[in-house]
Amino acid sequence: MERRVALIGIIVENANSVEPLNKILHEYGAYIIGRMGIPYREKKISVISIAIDAPQDVISTLAGKIGNLDGISAKTAYSNVISSD
């Protein structure tokens, strides 16, 4: 199966959704290359970036689950790097 490298950008505006977000990210941990979170205390939000190497459908499913959480937005940028297992 073909895998792609992508970046999922996440904006957290509802602190109550952090725990469900972390559970989802843990569920997909095998695909996550790295994660960086930046709290923006002045605006009471957090900005998180997730680097991922996974099949296209896994990336889309993960981004969809994240985006469905209350007060969380997610957008995905795909690289042109495609590899086979």
Secondary structure, DSSP 8 states (H G I E B T S, - for coil): -EEEEEEEEEEE--GGGHHHHHHHHHHTTTTEEEEEEEEETTTTEEEEEEEEEE-HHHHHHHHHHHHTSTTEEEEEEEEEEEEE-
